[in-house]
Amino acid sequence: MNTSKYDPTTLWPTILTAIANGRSLASILREEGMPGYTWAKVQLRQNAELRQAYDQALEDRADTLADELVELADQLPPEDLDGPSKSAWVQQLKLRLWARTWAASKLRPRIYGERLDVGVSHTQISIIAALEAAHNRVLTLNDIDTRAR
């Protein structure tokens, strides 16, 4: 494939906007006239500024997906559905909700993830100082024990 015919300065704004609006990179690049997935990944690896814009578009995509969750959850089933059809509709809706929840939680785990971040900030511990403190406590205890006799 001749990738020199693709102008990154005109393609990437379109790609990034589509990603921010909820589409995946792969689905965008499957469209007629778009370059291949490999072209896009090479571009992202070679251009730090583009990678930063792509990462921001992914965060925006997570926000879009989260907004869609509320809209989907508020949908009422069509009135003309019978029991089995209504059940199938509900199952399809659950799948759509789950997929968006999962994607949003992976794209922005701190915002939409289920885990709490309980990380400990870096604290440096000196083993030598701890051993010296323990040694001094032993000497103090030995001194107290000797005086008590």
Buried (B, 14 or more C-beta within 10 A) or exposed (E): EEEEEBEBEEBBEEBBEBBBEBBEBEEBBEEEEBBEEEBBEEBBEEBEEBEEBBEEBBBBBBBBBBEBBEEEEEEEEEEEEEEEEBEEBEEEBEEBBEEBBEBBBEBBEEEBEEEEEEEEEEEEEEEEEEEEEEEEEEEEEEEEEEEEE
